[in-house]
């Protein structure tokens, strides 16, 4: 069984494999910035995608 963890970008709700930090390049780029209220990952499962 693969362990899933939340994407490290705070507003993102995507689950990813343990060992990965971000679910997508937009989250990786935004992860080092101030907290945002939306997520730009464009994954259908993320409820905060704009």
mmCIF entry with sequence, helices, sheets and N, C-alpha, C, O atoms, coordinates in Angstrom:
data_MODEL
# 
_entry.id   MODEL 
# 
_entity.id                         1 
_entity.type                       polymer 
_entity.pdbx_number_of_molecules   1 
# 
_entity_poly.entity_id                      1 
_entity_poly.type                           'polypeptide(L)' 
_entity_poly.nstd_linkage                   no 
_entity_poly.nstd_monomer                   no 
_entity_poly.pdbx_seq_one_letter_code       
;(UNK)(UNK)(UNK)(UNK)(UNK)(UNK)(UNK)(UNK)(UNK)(UNK)(UNK)(UNK)(UNK)(UNK)(UNK)(UNK)
(UNK)(UNK)(UNK)(UNK)(UNK)(UNK)(UNK)(UNK)(UNK)(UNK)(UNK)(UNK)(UNK)(UNK)(UNK)(UNK)
(UNK)(UNK)(UNK)(UNK)(UNK)(UNK)(UNK)(UNK)(UNK)(UNK)(UNK)(UNK)(UNK)(UNK)(UNK)(UNK)
(UNK)(UNK)
;
_entity_poly.pdbx_seq_one_letter_code_can   XXXXXXXXXXXXXXXXXXXXXXXXXXXXXXXXXXXXXXXXXXXXXXXXXX 
_entity_poly.pdbx_strand_id                 A 
# 
loop_
_entity_poly_seq.entity_id 
_entity_poly_seq.num 
_entity_poly_seq.mon_id 
_entity_poly_seq.hetero 
1 1  UNK n 
1 2  UNK n 
1 3  UNK n 
1 4  UNK n 
1 5  UNK n 
1 6  UNK n 
1 7  UNK n 
1 8  UNK n 
1 9  UNK n 
1 10 UNK n 
1 11 UNK n 
1 12 UNK n 
1 13 UNK n 
1 14 UNK n 
1 15 UNK n 
1 16 UNK n 
1 17 UNK n 
1 18 UNK n 
1 19 UNK n 
1 20 UNK n 
1 21 UNK n 
1 22 UNK n 
1 23 UNK n 
1 24 UNK n 
1 25 UNK n 
1 26 UNK n 
1 27 UNK n 
1 28 UNK n 
1 29 UNK n 
1 30 UNK n 
1 31 UNK n 
1 32 UNK n 
1 33 UNK n 
1 34 UNK n 
1 35 UNK n 
1 36 UNK n 
1 37 UNK n 
1 38 UNK n 
1 39 UNK n 
1 40 UNK n 
1 41 UNK n 
1 42 UNK n 
1 43 UNK n 
1 44 UNK n 
1 45 UNK n 
1 46 UNK n 
1 47 UNK n 
1 48 UNK n 
1 49 UNK n 
1 50 UNK n 
# 
_struct_asym.id          A 
_struct_asym.entity_id   1 
# 
_struct_conf.conf_type_id            HELX_P 
_struct_conf.id                      HELX_P1 
_struct_conf.pdbx_PDB_helix_id       AA1 
_struct_conf.beg_label_comp_id       UNK 
_struct_conf.beg_label_asym_id       A 
_struct_conf.beg_label_seq_id        25 
_struct_conf.pdbx_beg_PDB_ins_code   ? 
_struct_conf.end_label_comp_id       UNK 
_struct_conf.end_label_asym_id       A 
_struct_conf.end_label_seq_id        30 
_struct_conf.pdbx_end_PDB_ins_code   ? 
_struct_conf.beg_auth_comp_id        UNK 
_struct_conf.beg_auth_asym_id        A 
_struct_conf.beg_auth_seq_id         25 
_struct_conf.end_auth_comp_id        UNK 
_struct_conf.end_auth_asym_id        A 
_struct_conf.end_auth_seq_id         30 
_struct_conf.pdbx_PDB_helix_class    1 
_struct_conf.details                 ? 
_struct_conf.pdbx_PDB_helix_length   6 
# 
_struct_conf_type.id          HELX_P 
_struct_conf_type.criteria    ? 
_struct_conf_type.reference   ? 
# 
_struct_sheet.id               AA1 
_struct_sheet.type             ? 
_struct_sheet.number_strands   2 
_struct_sheet.details          ? 
# 
_struct_sheet_order.sheet_id     AA1 
_struct_sheet_order.range_id_1   1 
_struct_sheet_order.range_id_2   2 
_struct_sheet_order.offset       ? 
_struct_sheet_order.sense        anti-parallel 
# 
loop_
_struct_sheet_range.sheet_id 
_struct_sheet_range.id 
_struct_sheet_range.beg_label_comp_id 
_struct_sheet_range.beg_label_asym_id 
_struct_sheet_range.beg_label_seq_id 
_struct_sheet_range.pdbx_beg_PDB_ins_code 
_struct_sheet_range.end_label_comp_id 
_struct_sheet_range.end_label_asym_id 
_struct_sheet_range.end_label_seq_id 
_struct_sheet_range.pdbx_end_PDB_ins_code 
_struct_sheet_range.beg_auth_comp_id 
_struct_sheet_range.beg_auth_asym_id 
_struct_sheet_range.beg_auth_seq_id 
_struct_sheet_range.end_auth_comp_id 
_struct_sheet_range.end_auth_asym_id 
_struct_sheet_range.end_auth_seq_id 
AA1 1 UNK A 4  ? UNK A 6  ? UNK A 4  UNK A 6  
AA1 2 UNK A 15 ? UNK A 17 ? UNK A 15 UNK A 17 
# 
loop_
_atom_site.group_PDB 
_atom_site.id 
_atom_site.type_symbol 
_atom_site.label_atom_id 
_atom_site.label_alt_id 
_atom_site.label_comp_id 
_atom_site.label_asym_id 
_atom_site.label_entity_id 
_atom_site.label_seq_id 
_atom_site.pdbx_PDB_ins_code 
_atom_site.Cartn_x 
_atom_site.Cartn_y 
_atom_site.Cartn_z 
_atom_site.occupancy 
_atom_site.B_iso_or_equiv 
_atom_site.pdbx_formal_charge 
_atom_site.auth_seq_id 
_atom_site.auth_comp_id 
_atom_site.auth_asym_id 
_atom_site.auth_atom_id 
_atom_site.pdbx_PDB_model_num 
ATOM 1   N N  . UNK A 1 1  ? 0.841   -1.191 0.000   1.00 0.00 ? 1  UNK A N  1 
ATOM 2   C CA . UNK A 1 1  ? 0.000   0.000  0.000   1.00 0.00 ? 1  UNK A CA 1 
ATOM 3   C C  . UNK A 1 1  ? 0.883   1.251  0.000   1.00 0.00 ? 1  UNK A C  1 
ATOM 4   O O  . UNK A 1 1  ? 1.840   1.339  0.768   1.00 0.00 ? 1  UNK A O  1 
ATOM 5   N N  . UNK A 1 2  ? 0.562   2.197  -0.849  1.00 0.00 ? 2  UNK A N  1 
ATOM 6   C CA . UNK A 1 2  ? 1.322   3.432  -0.957  1.00 0.00 ? 2  UNK A CA 1 
ATOM 7   C C  . UNK A 1 2  ? 0.755   4.464  0.007   1.00 0.00 ? 2  UNK A C  1 
ATOM 8   O O  . UNK A 1 2  ? -0.452  4.701  0.037   1.00 0.00 ? 2  UNK A O  1 
ATOM 9   N N  . UNK A 1 3  ? 1.623   5.068  0.784   1.00 0.00 ? 3  UNK A N  1 
ATOM 10  C CA . UNK A 1 3  ? 1.210   6.105  1.718   1.00 0.00 ? 3  UNK A CA 1 
ATOM 11  C C  . UNK A 1 3  ? 1.032   7.421  0.969   1.00 0.00 ? 3  UNK A C  1 
ATOM 12  O O  . UNK A 1 3  ? 1.883   7.809  0.168   1.00 0.00 ? 3  UNK A O  1 
ATOM 13  N N  . UNK A 1 4  ? -0.069  8.098  1.234   1.00 0.00 ? 4  UNK A N  1 
ATOM 14  C CA . UNK A 1 4  ? -0.356  9.384  0.609   1.00 0.00 ? 4  UNK A CA 1 
ATOM 15  C C  . UNK A 1 4  ? -0.229  10.491 1.648   1.00 0.00 ? 4  UNK A C  1 
ATOM 16  O O  . UNK A 1 4  ? -0.609  10.317 2.806   1.00 0.00 ? 4  UNK A O  1 
ATOM 17  N N  . UNK A 1 5  ? 0.309   11.632 1.222   1.00 0.00 ? 5  UNK A N  1 
ATOM 18  C CA . UNK A 1 5  ? 0.434   12.813 2.076   1.00 0.00 ? 5  UNK A CA 1 
ATOM 19  C C  . UNK A 1 5  ? -0.104  14.015 1.314   1.00 0.00 ? 5  UNK A C  1 
ATOM 20  O O  . UNK A 1 5  ? -0.238  13.968 0.092   1.00 0.00 ? 5  UNK A O  1 
ATOM 21  N N  . UNK A 1 6  ? -0.412  15.085 2.026   1.00 0.00 ? 6  UNK A N  1 
ATOM 22  C CA . UNK A 1 6  ? -0.925  16.300 1.406   1.00 0.00 ? 6  UNK A CA 1 
ATOM 23  C C  . UNK A 1 6  ? 0.210   17.064 0.741   1.00 0.00 ? 6  UNK A C  1 
ATOM 24  O O  . UNK A 1 6  ? 1.328   17.103 1.253   1.00 0.00 ? 6  UNK A O  1 
ATOM 25  N N  . UNK A 1 7  ? -0.083  17.662 -0.391  1.00 0.00 ? 7  UNK A N  1 
ATOM 26  C CA . UNK A 1 7  ? 0.870   18.534 -1.085  1.00 0.00 ? 7  UNK A CA 1 
ATOM 27  C C  . UNK A 1 7  ? 1.376   19.596 -0.107  1.00 0.00 ? 7  UNK A C  1 
ATOM 28  O O  . UNK A 1 7  ? 0.609   20.087 0.722   1.00 0.00 ? 7  UNK A O  1 
ATOM 29  N N  . UNK A 1 8  ? 2.649   19.951 -0.197  1.00 0.00 ? 8  UNK A N  1 
ATOM 30  C CA . UNK A 1 8  ? 3.251   20.907 0.732   1.00 0.00 ? 8  UNK A CA 1 
ATOM 31  C C  . UNK A 1 8  ? 2.792   22.347 0.510   1.00 0.00 ? 8  UNK A C  1 
ATOM 32  O O  . UNK A 1 8  ? 2.998   23.196 1.377   1.00 0.00 ? 8  UNK A O  1 
ATOM 33  N N  . UNK A 1 9  ? 2.177   22.635 -0.631  1.00 0.00 ? 9  UNK A N  1 
ATOM 34  C CA . UNK A 1 9  ? 1.633   23.979 -0.852  1.00 0.00 ? 9  UNK A CA 1 
ATOM 35  C C  . UNK A 1 9  ? 0.382   24.109 0.002   1.00 0.00 ? 9  UNK A C  1 
ATOM 36  O O  . UNK A 1 9  ? -0.593  23.390 -0.217  1.00 0.00 ? 9  UNK A O  1 
ATOM 37  N N  . UNK A 1 10 ? 0.397   25.003 0.958   1.00 0.00 ? 10 UNK A N  1 
ATOM 38  C CA . UNK A 1 10 ? -0.646  25.063 1.991   1.00 0.00 ? 10 UNK A CA 1 
ATOM 39  C C  . UNK A 1 10 ? -2.082  25.094 1.481   1.00 0.00 ? 10 UNK A C  1 
ATOM 40  O O  . UNK A 1 10 ? -2.898  24.344 2.017   1.00 0.00 ? 10 UNK A O  1 
ATOM 41  N N  . UNK A 1 11 ? -2.457  25.898 0.492   1.00 0.00 ? 11 UNK A N  1 
ATOM 42  C CA . UNK A 1 11 ? -3.860  25.887 0.085   1.00 0.00 ? 11 UNK A CA 1 
ATOM 43  C C  . UNK A 1 11 ? -4.266  24.667 -0.733  1.00 0.00 ? 11 UNK A C  1 
ATOM 44  O O  . UNK A 1 11 ? -5.460  24.415 -0.898  1.00 0.00 ? 11 UNK A O  1 
ATOM 45  N N  . UNK A 1 12 ? -3.318  23.913 -1.242  1.00 0.00 ? 12 UNK A N  1 
ATOM 46  C CA . UNK A 1 12 ? -3.628  22.746 -2.071  1.00 0.00 ? 12 UNK A CA 1 
ATOM 47  C C  . UNK A 1 12 ? -4.097  21.583 -1.197  1.00 0.00 ? 12 UNK A C  1 
ATOM 48  O O  . UNK A 1 12 ? -3.588  21.384 -0.094  1.00 0.00 ? 12 UNK A O  1 
ATOM 49  N N  . UNK A 1 13 ? -5.060  20.825 -1.691  1.00 0.00 ? 13 UNK A N  1 
ATOM 50  C CA . UNK A 1 13 ? -5.599  19.686 -0.943  1.00 0.00 ? 13 UNK A CA 1 
ATOM 51  C C  . UNK A 1 13 ? -5.310  18.358 -1.639  1.00 0.00 ? 13 UNK A C  1 
ATOM 52  O O  . UNK A 1 13 ? -5.862  17.328 -1.251  1.00 0.00 ? 13 UNK A O  1 
ATOM 53  N N  . UNK A 1 14 ? -4.455  18.366 -2.658  1.00 0.00 ? 14 UNK A N  1 
ATOM 54  C CA . UNK A 1 14 ? -4.127  17.138 -3.376  1.00 0.00 ? 14 UNK A CA 1 
ATOM 55  C C  . UNK A 1 14 ? -3.320  16.194 -2.497  1.00 0.00 ? 14 UNK A C  1 
ATOM 56  O O  . UNK A 1 14 ? -2.505  16.626 -1.682  1.00 0.00 ? 14 UNK A O  1 
ATOM 57  N N  . UNK A 1 15 ? -3.557  14.905 -2.673  1.00 0.00 ? 15 UNK A N  1 
ATOM 58  C CA . UNK A 1 15 ? -2.778  13.885 -1.983  1.00 0.00 ? 15 UNK A CA 1 
ATOM 59  C C  . UNK A 1 15 ? -1.755  13.329 -2.960  1.00 0.00 ? 15 UNK A C  1 
ATOM 60  O O  . UNK A 1 15 ? -2.077  13.048 -4.114  1.00 0.00 ? 15 UNK A O  1 
ATOM 61  N N  . UNK A 1 16 ? -0.528  13.173 -2.496  1.00 0.00 ? 16 UNK A N  1 
ATOM 62  C CA . UNK A 1 16 ? 0.564   12.685 -3.326  1.00 0.00 ? 16 UNK A CA 1 
ATOM 63  C C  . UNK A 1 16 ? 1.297   11.572 -2.600  1.00 0.00 ? 16 UNK A C  1 
ATOM 64  O O  . UNK A 1 16 ? 1.067   11.351 -1.411  1.00 0.00 ? 16 UNK A O  1 
ATOM 65  N N  . UNK A 1 17 ? 2.172   10.872 -3.298  1.00 0.00 ? 17 UNK A N  1 
ATOM 66  C CA . UNK A 1 17 ? 2.929   9.797  -2.682  1.00 0.00 ? 17 UNK A CA 1 
ATOM 67  C C  . UNK A 1 17 ? 3.895   10.358 -1.655  1.00 0.00 ? 17 UNK A C  1 
ATOM 68  O O  . UNK A 1 17 ? 4.497   11.413 -1.858  1.00 0.00 ? 17 UNK A O  1 
ATOM 69  N N  . UNK A 1 18 ? 4.036   9.643  -0.553  1.00 0.00 ? 18 UNK A N  1 
ATOM 70  C CA . UNK A 1 18 ? 5.001   10.033 0.468   1.00 0.00 ? 18 UNK A CA 1 
ATOM 71  C C  . UNK A 1 18 ? 6.377   10.078 -0.180  1.00 0.00 ? 18 UNK A C  1 
ATOM 72  O O  . UNK A 1 18 ? 6.723   9.194  -0.964  1.00 0.00 ? 18 UNK A O  1 
ATOM 73  N N  . UNK A 1 19 ? 7.146   11.076 0.134   1.00 0.00 ? 19 UNK A N  1 
ATOM 74  C CA . UNK A 1 19 ? 8.461   11.250 -0.459  1.00 0.00 ? 19 UNK A CA 1 
ATOM 75  C C  . UNK A 1 19 ? 8.463   12.397 -1.457  1.00 0.00 ? 19 UNK A C  1 
ATOM 76  O O  . UNK A 1 19 ? 9.480   13.065 -1.640  1.00 0.00 ? 19 UNK A O  1 
ATOM 77  N N  . UNK A 1 20 ? 7.314   12.629 -2.109  1.00 0.00 ? 20 UNK A N  1 
ATOM 78  C CA . UNK A 1 20 ? 7.167   13.792 -2.976  1.00 0.00 ? 20 UNK A CA 1 
ATOM 79  C C  . UNK A 1 20 ? 6.763   14.963 -2.096  1.00 0.00 ? 20 UNK A C  1 
ATOM 80  O O  . UNK A 1 20 ? 6.221   14.767 -1.008  1.00 0.00 ? 20 UNK A O  1 
ATOM 81  N N  . UNK A 1 21 ? 7.022   16.176 -2.559  1.00 0.00 ? 21 UNK A N  1 
ATOM 82  C CA . UNK A 1 21 ? 6.669   17.335 -1.753  1.00 0.00 ? 21 UNK A CA 1 
ATOM 83  C C  . UNK A 1 21 ? 5.479   18.094 -2.340  1.00 0.00 ? 21 UNK A C  1 
ATOM 84  O O  . UNK A 1 21 ? 4.605   18.543 -1.599  1.00 0.00 ? 21 UNK A O  1 
ATOM 85  N N  . UNK A 1 22 ? 5.442   18.237 -3.656  1.00 0.00 ? 22 UNK A N  1 
ATOM 86  C CA . UNK A 1 22 ? 4.383   18.988 -4.322  1.00 0.00 ? 22 UNK A CA 1 
ATOM 87  C C  . UNK A 1 22 ? 3.710   18.137 -5.385  1.00 0.00 ? 22 UNK A C  1 
ATOM 88  O O  . UNK A 1 22 ? 4.326   17.224 -5.934  1.00 0.00 ? 22 UNK A O  1 
ATOM 89  N N  . UNK A 1 23 ? 2.446   18.431 -5.680  1.00 0.00 ? 23 UNK A N  1 
ATOM 90  C CA . UNK A 1 23 ? 1.691   17.658 -6.672  1.00 0.00 ? 23 UNK A CA 1 
ATOM 91  C C  . UNK A 1 23 ? 1.921   18.148 -8.093  1.00 0.00 ? 23 UNK A C  1 
ATOM 92  O O  . UNK A 1 23 ? 1.630   17.428 -9.048  1.00 0.00 ? 23 UNK A O  1 
ATOM 93  N N  . UNK A 1 24 ? 2.438   19.358 -8.246  1.00 0.00 ? 24 UNK A N  1 
ATOM 94  C CA . UNK A 1 24 ? 2.607   19.917 -9.582  1.00 0.00 ? 24 UNK A CA 1 
ATOM 95  C C  . UNK A 1 24 ? 3.638   21.035 -9.562  1.00 0.00 ? 24 UNK A C  1 
ATOM 96  O O  . UNK A 1 24 ? 4.033   21.508 -8.497  1.00 0.00 ? 24 UNK A O  1 
ATOM 97  N N  . UNK A 1 25 ? 4.068   21.453 -10.740 1.00 0.00 ? 25 UNK A N  1 
ATOM 98  C CA . UNK A 1 25 ? 5.022   22.549 -10.849 1.00 0.00 ? 25 UNK A CA 1 
ATOM 99  C C  . UNK A 1 25 ? 4.456   23.861 -10.307 1.00 0.00 ? 25 UNK A C  1 
ATOM 100 O O  . UNK A 1 25 ? 5.175   24.575 -9.608  1.00 0.00 ? 25 UNK A O  1 
ATOM 101 N N  . UNK A 1 26 ? 3.177   24.218 -10.603 1.00 0.00 ? 26 UNK A N  1 
ATOM 102 C CA . UNK A 1 26 ? 2.636   25.457 -10.028 1.00 0.00 ? 26 UNK A CA 1 
ATOM 103 C C  . UNK A 1 26 ? 2.666   25.458 -8.490  1.00 0.00 ? 26 UNK A C  1 
ATOM 104 O O  . UNK A 1 26 ? 2.929   26.494 -7.878  1.00 0.00 ? 26 UNK A O  1 
ATOM 105 N N  . UNK A 1 27 ? 2.399   24.310 -7.871  1.00 0.00 ? 27 UNK A N  1 
ATOM 106 C CA . UNK A 1 27 ? 2.454   24.247 -6.410  1.00 0.00 ? 27 UNK A CA 1 
ATOM 107 C C  . UNK A 1 27 ? 3.892   24.370 -5.920  1.00 0.00 ? 27 UNK A C  1 
ATOM 108 O O  . UNK A 1 27 ? 4.146   25.004 -4.896  1.00 0.00 ? 27 UNK A O  1 
ATOM 109 N N  . UNK A 1 28 ? 4.823   23.775 -6.635  1.00 0.00 ? 28 UNK A N  1 
ATOM 110 C CA . UNK A 1 28 ? 6.230   23.872 -6.262  1.00 0.00 ? 28 UNK A CA 1 
ATOM 111 C C  . UNK A 1 28 ? 6.689   25.324 -6.317  1.00 0.00 ? 28 UNK A C  1 
ATOM 112 O O  . UNK A 1 28 ? 7.382   25.791 -5.413  1.00 0.00 ? 28 UNK A O  1 
ATOM 113 N N  . UNK A 1 29 ? 6.310   26.032 -7.365  1.00 0.00 ? 29 UNK A N  1 
ATOM 114 C CA . UNK A 1 29 ? 6.692   27.435 -7.505  1.00 0.00 ? 29 UNK A CA 1 
ATOM 115 C C  . UNK A 1 29 ? 6.024   28.316 -6.461  1.00 0.00 ? 29 UNK A C  1 
ATOM 116 O O  . UNK A 1 29 ? 6.635   29.268 -5.975  1.00 0.00 ? 29 UNK A O  1 
ATOM 117 N N  . UNK A 1 30 ? 4.781   28.016 -6.112  1.00 0.00 ? 30 UNK A N  1 
ATOM 118 C CA . UNK A 1 30 ? 4.050   28.817 -5.136  1.00 0.00 ? 30 UNK A CA 1 
ATOM 119 C C  . UNK A 1 30 ? 4.389   28.425 -3.703  1.00 0.00 ? 30 UNK A C  1 
ATOM 120 O O  . UNK A 1 30 ? 4.139   29.201 -2.780  1.00 0.00 ? 30 UNK A O  1 
ATOM 121 N N  . UNK A 1 31 ? 4.944   27.255 -3.502  1.00 0.00 ? 31 UNK A N  1 
ATOM 122 C CA . UNK A 1 31 ? 5.216   26.757 -2.161  1.00 0.00 ? 31 UNK A CA 1 
ATOM 123 C C  . UNK A 1 31 ? 6.148   27.613 -1.337  1.00 0.00 ? 31 UNK A C  1 
ATOM 124 O O  . UNK A 1 31 ? 6.085   27.593 -0.108  1.00 0.00 ? 31 UNK A O  1 
ATOM 125 N N  . UNK A 1 32 ? 7.012   28.365 -1.994  1.00 0.00 ? 32 UNK A N  1 
ATOM 126 C CA . UNK A 1 32 ? 7.961   29.187 -1.260  1.00 0.00 ? 32 UNK A CA 1 
ATOM 127 C C  . UNK A 1 32 ? 7.473   30.616 -1.071  1.00 0.00 ? 32 UNK A C  1 
ATOM 128 O O  . UNK A 1 32 ? 8.158   31.433 -0.455  1.00 0.00 ? 32 UNK A O  1 
ATOM 129 N N  . UNK A 1 33 ? 6.293   30.919 -1.596  1.00 0.00 ? 33 UNK A N  1 
ATOM 130 C CA . UNK A 1 33 ? 5.744   32.269 -1.482  1.00 0.00 ? 33 UNK A CA 1 
ATOM 131 C C  . UNK A 1 33 ? 4.813   32.367 -0.278  1.00 0.00 ? 33 UNK A C  1 
ATOM 132 O O  . UNK A 1 33 ? 4.606   31.394 0.447   1.00 0.00 ? 33 UNK A O  1 
ATOM 133 N N  . UNK A 1 34 ? 4.262   33.551 -0.080  1.00 0.00 ? 34 UNK A N  1 
ATOM 134 C CA . UNK A 1 34 ? 3.317   33.753 1.017   1.00 0.00 ? 34 UNK A CA 1 
ATOM 135 C C  . UNK A 1 34 ? 2.089   32.875 0.825   1.00 0.00 ? 34 UNK A C  1 
ATOM 136 O O  . UNK A 1 34 ? 1.832   32.384 -0.274  1.00 0.00 ? 34 UNK A O  1 
ATOM 137 N N  . UNK A 1 35 ? 1.341   32.684 1.887   1.00 0.00 ? 35 UNK A N  1 
ATOM 138 C CA . UNK A 1 35 ? 0.135   31.856 1.841   1.00 0.00 ? 35 UNK A CA 1 
ATOM 139 C C  . UNK A 1 35 ? -0.873  32.465 0.876   1.00 0.00 ? 35 UNK A C  1 
ATOM 140 O O  . UNK A 1 35 ? -1.137  33.667 0.894   1.00 0.00 ? 35 UNK A O  1 
ATOM 141 N N  . UNK A 1 36 ? -1.426  31.597 0.032   1.00 0.00 ? 36 UNK A N  1 
ATOM 142 C CA . UNK A 1 36 ? -2.443  32.017 -0.925  1.00 0.00 ? 36 UNK A CA 1 
ATOM 143 C C  . UNK A 1 36 ? -3.788  31.444 -0.511  1.00 0.00 ? 36 UNK A C  1 
ATOM 144 O O  . UNK A 1 36 ? -3.846  30.512 0.292   1.00 0.00 ? 36 UNK A O  1 
ATOM 145 N N  . UNK A 1 37 ? -4.863  31.989 -1.050  1.00 0.00 ? 37 UNK A N  1 
ATOM 146 C CA . UNK A 1 37 ? -6.188  31.468 -0.721  1.00 0.00 ? 37 UNK A CA 1 
ATOM 147 C C  . UNK A 1 37 ? -6.717  30.541 -1.797  1.00 0.00 ? 37 UNK A C  1 
ATOM 148 O O  . UNK A 1 37 ? -7.789  29.958 -1.636  1.00 0.00 ? 37 UNK A O  1 
ATOM 149 N N  . UNK A 1 38 ? -5.980  30.394 -2.900  1.00 0.00 ? 38 UNK A N  1 
ATOM 150 C CA . UNK A 1 38 ? -6.393  29.516 -3.989  1.00 0.00 ? 38 UNK A CA 1 
ATOM 151 C C  . UNK A 1 38 ? -5.199  28.688 -4.430  1.00 0.00 ? 38 UNK A C  1 
ATOM 152 O O  . UNK A 1 38 ? -4.058  28.958 -4.054  1.00 0.00 ? 38 UNK A O  1 
ATOM 153 N N  . UNK A 1 39 ? -5.482  27.685 -5.226  1.00 0.00 ? 39 UNK A N  1 
ATOM 154 C CA . UNK A 1 39 ? -4.443  26.800 -5.717  1.00 0.00 ? 39 UNK A CA 1 
ATOM 155 C C  . UNK A 1 39 ? -4.484  26.796 -7.239  1.00 0.00 ? 39 UNK A C  1 
ATOM 156 O O  . UNK A 1 39 ? -5.566  26.809 -7.827  1.00 0.00 ? 39 UNK A O  1 
ATOM 157 N N  . UNK A 1 40 ? -3.336  26.778 -7.877  1.00 0.00 ? 40 UNK A N  1 
ATOM 158 C CA . UNK A 1 40 ? -3.242  26.817 -9.330  1.00 0.00 ? 40 UNK A CA 1 
ATOM 159 C C  . UNK A 1 40 ? -2.836  25.476 -9.936  1.00 0.00 ? 40 UNK A C  1 
ATOM 160 O O  . UNK A 1 40 ? -2.375  25.447 -11.077 1.00 0.00 ? 40 UNK A O  1 
ATOM 161 N N  . UNK A 1 41 ? -2.988  24.376 -9.222  1.00 0.00 ? 41 UNK A N  1 
ATOM 162 C CA . UNK A 1 41 ? -2.498  23.092 -9.708  1.00 0.00 ? 41 UNK A CA 1 
ATOM 163 C C  . UNK A 1 41 ? -3.333  22.512 -10.844 1.00 0.00 ? 41 UNK A C  1 
ATOM 164 O O  . UNK A 1 41 ? -2.839  21.675 -11.599 1.00 0.00 ? 41 UNK A O  1 
ATOM 165 N N  . UNK A 1 42 ? -4.586  22.936 -10.984 1.00 0.00 ? 42 UNK A N  1 
ATOM 166 C CA . UNK A 1 42 ? -5.492  22.470 -12.042 1.00 0.00 ? 42 UNK A CA 1 
ATOM 167 C C  . UNK A 1 42 ? -5.843  20.990 -11.957 1.00 0.00 ? 42 UNK A C  1 
ATOM 168 O O  . UNK A 1 42 ? -6.274  20.412 -12.955 1.00 0.00 ? 42 UNK A O  1 
ATOM 169 N N  . UNK A 1 43 ? -5.674  20.368 -10.812 1.00 0.00 ? 43 UNK A N  1 
ATOM 170 C CA . UNK A 1 43 ? -6.109  18.982 -10.637 1.00 0.00 ? 43 UNK A CA 1 
ATOM 171 C C  . UNK A 1 43 ? -7.584  18.981 -10.265 1.00 0.00 ? 43 UNK A C  1 
ATOM 172 O O  . UNK A 1 43 ? -8.010  19.734 -9.390  1.00 0.00 ? 43 UNK A O  1 
ATOM 173 N N  . UNK A 1 44 ? -8.349  18.148 -10.922 1.00 0.00 ? 44 UNK A N  1 
ATOM 174 C CA . UNK A 1 44 ? -9.800  18.107 -10.706 1.00 0.00 ? 44 UNK A CA 1 
ATOM 175 C C  . UNK A 1 44 ? -10.164 17.752 -9.263  1.00 0.00 ? 44 UNK A C  1 
ATOM 176 O O  . UNK A 1 44 ? -11.230 18.146 -8.789  1.00 0.00 ? 44 UNK A O  1 
ATOM 177 N N  . UNK A 1 45 ? -9.320  17.034 -8.570  1.00 0.00 ? 45 UNK A N  1 
ATOM 178 C CA . UNK A 1 45 ? -9.626  16.625 -7.204  1.00 0.00 ? 45 UNK A CA 1 
ATOM 179 C C  . UNK A 1 45 ? -9.332  17.699 -6.164  1.00 0.00 ? 45 UNK A C  1 
ATOM 180 O O  . UNK A 1 45 ? -9.704  17.552 -5.000  1.00 0.00 ? 45 UNK A O  1 
ATOM 181 N N  . UNK A 1 46 ? -8.676  18.764 -6.568  1.00 0.00 ? 46 UNK A N  1 
ATOM 182 C CA . UNK A 1 46 ? -8.337  19.836 -5.620  1.00 0.00 ? 46 UNK A CA 1 
ATOM 183 C C  . UNK A 1 46 ? -9.489  20.840 -5.564  1.00 0.00 ? 46 UNK A C  1 
ATOM 184 O O  . UNK A 1 46 ? -9.770  21.506 -6.560  1.00 0.00 ? 46 UNK A O  1 
ATOM 185 N N  . UNK A 1 47 ? -10.158 20.957 -4.420  1.00 0.00 ? 47 UNK A N  1 
ATOM 186 C CA . UNK A 1 47 ? -11.325 21.848 -4.341  1.00 0.00 ? 47 UNK A CA 1 
ATOM 187 C C  . UNK A 1 47 ? -10.983 23.328 -4.366  1.00 0.00 ? 47 UNK A C  1 
ATOM 188 O O  . UNK A 1 47 ? -11.879 24.160 -4.509  1.00 0.00 ? 47 UNK A O  1 
ATOM 189 N N  . UNK A 1 48 ? -9.711  23.676 -4.231  1.00 0.00 ? 48 UNK A N  1 
ATOM 190 C CA . UNK A 1 48 ? -9.326  25.087 -4.194  1.00 0.00 ? 48 UNK A CA 1 
ATOM 191 C C  . UNK A 1 48 ? -8.788  25.598 -5.515  1.00 0.00 ? 48 UNK A C  1 
ATOM 192 O O  . UNK A 1 48 ? -8.331  26.739 -5.591  1.00 0.00 ? 48 UNK A O  1 
ATOM 193 N N  . UNK A 1 49 ? -8.829  24.784 -6.556  1.00 0.00 ? 49 UNK A N  1 
ATOM 194 C CA . UNK A 1 49 ? -8.349  25.217 -7.867  1.00 0.00 ? 49 UNK A CA 1 
ATOM 195 C C  . UNK A 1 49 ? -9.202  26.351 -8.385  1.00 0.00 ? 49 UNK A C  1 
ATOM 196 O O  . UNK A 1 49 ? -10.429 26.311 -8.305  1.00 0.00 ? 49 UNK A O  1 
ATOM 197 N N  . UNK A 1 50 ? -8.539  27.366 -8.916  1.00 0.00 ? 50 UNK A N  1 
ATOM 198 C CA . UNK A 1 50 ? -9.272  28.534 -9.445  1.00 0.00 ? 50 UNK A CA 1 
ATOM 199 C C  . UNK A 1 50 ? -9.516  28.387 -10.921 1.00 0.00 ? 50 UNK A C  1 
ATOM 200 O O  . UNK A 1 50 ? -10.116 29.268 -11.538 1.00 0.00 ? 50 UNK A O  1 
# 
